[in-house]
């Protein structure tokens, strides 16, 4: 990995791309720390110091993805999550809406149209999410009603409240558009895969502060033990993320005009973790619904049902919470793989271009064979996602501190960091291979 980066810096063209990417990342981190107009930055810092990052559920996950910008209500408070949500929604709608499925099959022109729809949906989601977070911050629920003595949006400034809230929503929505643009710049002029690089940057920005919290609150022995477990988990995730089942495909020779085509051998790479990190995000969002429903009840006098939900479903250390979380991840893994990989479509494309799996007849038998293989490798992939996702819950029990639930050594964070790191290295190596042909000429 380091040799690839060193070789890239020796190549002038790649060096420019890497430096450009670093510059965009610096701009992104600057916007993540820049306070929005109308927000008391001093009160935000006092509130964060008082709660010490003790947040749970989707809010803590979103704050992790934004690099800590969400709880500070900065310009880039929403981060890249509206774009990711919009992309997932468009991907799911492609299966339901025939028009989107037709655009996806039209190649580059159709993909450009879907990208444009994704941008519009991102801005719409940015307006909705920024309005929700501003309302939560104003009511105090963003910080679990524990910062009432530190008003995040001060009153009595002489500016109408509706104007302040409107400016805040517009600023955060515009920040979402700028973040989306920065990610596309990295994709076009940088090392590629810009949106993922920005998420990787946000999570990596939390590593020093979260690691120091463990040292100060748990001591050096647990700090070094957690560090060893971090390396062990990252090694295991790296190994499984690269694991794949290669299905051999043979293309028959065809005479087109005076030229012979085909006769080559290739393979279909089916990854063990075919669904990526999407099932974990779906399961986390669904588990947040009970916690959101509890906000509508009296917090001072909770009933038996409310207390049971709080202690057994919402609490991350609860065995029932861990079991539900694990089962939801397995369900969403099978669900997402079933809608993103269509064995029938793959088999039809292979048959169209004269391809076949050795020993399997083209057409429907090939589709059934691919579906059989996919269903078998999806199970270990789903179990792997579930185990990695619930690791922070067990660390929470061990460290006896809720704020470490989304520390980047397990769950969604480590999956994203390892996946983006591997993909970025592959991008750099592929661009290096395009510029070095010594191995082919000698």
N, C-alpha and C positions, 0 to 999 in steps of 0.2 A: 504493500500500500504506500509506504513512504518512498520507495523507489519510483513508483509511478508519478508522484508529485514532484520529486526531484527531476525526473526526466522531462516533465511538463514545463518546469521553470527554465530548463535549458533550451526549450523550443520557443522562439520569439512570439509566434502566433498564440500558442497556448498560454504563455506567460501573460499576455495582454488579457486573455479571457479570465484567467485566475485573478489577476489584479482588479479587473472590472467587477468580478463577482464579490471580491472582498470589499470594494468601495460601495456596492449596493447593500451589502450586509451592514456596513457601518451606518449608512443612511437609515436602514430599517431599524437598527437598534437605537439610533438617535430619536426617531419618531416614537419608539416604544417608551422612552423616558420623558418625552415632552408633554407637559400637562395640557389638558384641553382648557379652553377659555371658560371661566365660570366655576372651575373646580379649585378648591383650596388645597394646594399641594402640601402645605404644612400640616393641615388636619388629616390628610390622607396618610402621611408618614406616621403621625401619632397613632392613628387607628391601626395601621399595619403593625406597628411596634407593640400595641396593646394585645392584639389577637395573635401575633407571631405566626401569621400564615395558617391559622387553624380554620380551614374551610374544607368542606367535603363535597362529594357529588360532582355533577357536571360543571359547577362553577370553578372548582379547583382544577378540573381537567382543562377547561377553557383558559384559565389563568396560566396553567403550565404551557399550553400551546402558544399563548401570546407572550411568553417570556416574562410574566409578572406585570404586563401592561394593563390587563383587565381591571384588577383591583385598584390600580392607580388612576383609572379613567383617563389614560393618556390619549394622544391623537390616534395611535395605532392600537387602541384598546381591544378591538375585535380581532386583530391579527388576520390570519389567512383562513380562519374557520368558516366565515360566510361563503368563501369561494369553494372550499372543500364540500360544504353542505350542498351548495348549488350543483357541484359536479356529480355528487352522489345521487341527488334527486333527478337530474337529467339522465344519468345512467340507468336508473330504475324506470323512468318514464319511457325510455327507448324500447323496453320490452312491451309496454302497454299501448303506446301511441304509434300507429303505423307510420305516420309522417316522419317521426324522429328515427324510426328504424330504417326508413328509406334514405334519409339523409346520411345515416351512418354508413350505408352501403355505397354511397356515391363517391367515396374516397376523400381526397383533400378538400374539395369544394364543399361537400356536405359536412365535413368535420369543422371547417371554418364557420359554417352557419350555426352548428351546435355550440361552438365556442362563443359566438356572439350571444346566443340565448343564455349561456352560462353567465356571461358578464352582466346581462340585464337582471337575471335572477339574483346574482350576488349583491347588486346594489339594493334590490328590494329586500333581501334578507338582512342586509346591513342596516336599513332603516328600521326594520322590525326589531332586530336584536339590540341596536343602540337605544331605541326607545324603551325596551324592556329593562336594560341594564341601568339606564338613567333613572327610571322609575324605582327600581330596586335600591339604587344608591340613595335616592331622595327619601325613601321610606325606611331605610336602615337595614332592609333584609339582605342586601348584598353582603353585609358584614354580620349577618345573623343577629341584628339588633343589639350589638355589643359596642357600638361606636356612637351612641346618641349624644354623648358629650363632645364629640368631634364632628360637627356637621360638614359633610363632604361638599355639599353645594350650599354655601352660606346664604341666609336670607337677610333682608334689610339693606341690600347694597344700592337701592335706588333704581335698579333695573327690573322691569317686570319679569315675573317668574316664567311666563310663557316664552318670552324672548330668550331668556337664559337657557331653558330646556331645548328650545328649537335650535339655537346655535350649537349646543352640545351634540344633539342628534346629527345635525348637518356635518359637524366636524368629524365625528366618528365614522359617519358614512363615507365622507370624502377620504378619510384615512384608509378605509377598506379599499376604495378604488385605487388609491396610490399604492397600497401593498400589492394589489393584484397586478398593477402595472410594473412594479419592481420585480415581481416574480416572472412576468413575461419577458422582461429585459434580460434576466439571468438565463432564461431558456433560449432566447434568440442570440444574445451576444456574449453570454458567459459559458459556464461549463454544462449548462442544460439542466432540466428538471428543477426549474426555479422555485416553484411552490413548495416542493419537498425540502429544498435547501433552506428556505425561510423557516419552516417548521423545525428543522434540525437546529438552526441557529437559536430559535426561541427556547427549545428544551435545553440545549447546551449552556445557555446563559444562566440557567437556574442551578447548574451543577455546583459551582463553588459555594454559593450561599447555603444550599441545602446540605452539602457535605459538612460545612462548618457548623451548622446547627446540630448535627449528630455529634460532632466532636465536643461542642460546648455543653450539650445537655446529657450526653451518654458517656463521655470520656473517650480516651484514646483506645482502650481495648476493643470496645464495640465499633469504634470508627474503622480500625484496621480490619476487623472481622467483616463489617459491611462492605469494605473496599474489596476484600477477597471474594465475597459472594457476588459483588458486581461483576468482577472479571469472569467468574465462573458462569454467570447467567449470560453475559454478552457472548462468551465463547460458544455456549450451547445454542443460543439464538442464531449466531452467525452460521453454525454448522447446519441447522435445520432450514434456515432461510435459503440456503444454496442447494438444498436437497431437491431432487426432481426425478420423476419417472420418465425416461425417454422412450417413446413409442416409435420404432423404426418405420419409415415410409419409403417406398420404392416408387419411382416414376418411370413409366414405360416410355420407350423410344417412339417418337412420332416424326413423320416426314411432313414438313410444311414447306411447300415450294421445292427448293433445291437443298434445303438445310435440314439437318437432323436435330431434333430437340428431345430433351428428356434423357432417360437412362441414368439418372443420378439417384443417390440415396441420401436421405436426410432423416430427421426425427421430429416428433412433436414433444416439446418439453412441458410436462405437467408437473408443476411445483407442488410440493407437499403442502405448503401454505399458499394455496391458490387464491384465497380471499384477502390476504394482506391483513391490515389492521381494522378494516371496516366492521367486522362483527363485534370487536371490542367496543368501538364507538357506539354502535347500535345498542348493545347490551347496557352500556353505561347510561345512555340517554333514557332507556326504558326504565332502568332502576331509579332514575331521578324523579320519576313521576310520583311515587308515594311521598317522597320528601317535599315535593312541590305541593301536593295536596294537603300536607300537614300545616302549611303556612296559612290556610284558610280557617284553621281552628284556633281556639283560645290556647295560647302558649303557657299561660300562668296556671290554668286548671285543666290539665290534660285528662281525658277520659281513659277508660281501660283499653278500648280499641286503639286510640291514638298512642298510648304508651306502648302497647304491644307492637304496633307498626314501627315506632321509633326504635325500640330495643331489638327487634328481630329482623326487620327488613331494611331499615335505613342505616343502622349501625354497621360500619364496615367489618367489625370484628365478630359479628354474629354468624354462627354456623349456617343459619338459614339464608342470610344475605350472600354468603360465599357460594352456597349450593345453587341458589337461583341465578347468580351471576355466571357461574360455570355452565349451567344448563342453557342459559340464554345464548352464550357465546357459541356453544355447539350447534344450537338451532340456527342462528344467524349465519354461521359458516356454511352449512348445507344450503341455506336459502340463497345466500349471495353467490355461491359457486354455481348453483343451478340457473341463475338468471344471467350470469356473465359469461359462462362457457356453454355453448350449444353444440353438443356432439353431432346432432343431425346436420347442422350448418357446416361444421368442419368436414364431415364425411362427404357431403354434397360437393364442397369445393375441391376436395381431393379427387373425387370421381370426375369432376369437370376437367381437371388438368391431367388426368391419367395417372393419379397416384393411388396407391393401395398399401395396406399393411400386410406384410408377408404372412400367408396362411389364413387371411381373413378376406372374404369376398367384399368388393366395393358396395357402397350404398348403405342399406339398412343394417346388415351385419356389422359393418365397420362402426356405425353409430352406436349400436348396442355394445360393441366391444369397448369403445371409448367411454361410454357411460358406466360400464362395469369397472373399468380401471379407475375412473374418476371417483366413483363412490367408495372404492377401497382406500385410496390415498387421502380422501377428504377426512376420514375418521381420525387418523393420527394427526393430521393438520389441525383439526378442531380441538383435540385433546391438548395439543401443544399450545394453541392459543389460550385455552382456558387455564392451563397451569401457569403460564407466564403472566396472565392477567390477574390471577388471584394472589400472586406472590406478594404484592404490596400489602394485602390484607393480613397475611401472616406476619410480615415484618411489623405491621402496625400493632399486632398482638404482642410480638416479642419486644419491641421498643416501648410499648405502652404509651404511644403518642400518636394522635390522629393526624398530625400535620405531615407525616411521612407517607401518607397513603399514595400520593402521586410522585414520590421522589423517583428520579430517572434510573432506577435499577430493576424495574419490573413493569409489567403491564404495557400500556399503550406507548409509553415514552421510549422504552428500550427497543420495542419493535420498530418504531419509526426511525430512531437513531441508527440502528444497525442496518435497516433496509435502505435508508437514504445514503448512508456511508458506502455500502456495497455498490449501489447504483451509480453514485458519483465516481467511484474508482473505475467502474466499468466504462463510464462515459469518457473519462480521461484516457484510459488504455485504448479504447477504440479510436479516439482521435490521434493518439500516438502511432497506432498501427497504420493509419492513413498517410503518415509522414515518414515512416521508416520502412523501406522495402529491402533492406539488406538481407533479411532472412529468405526472401523469395529469389533474389538475384544471385546469391552465392551457392 
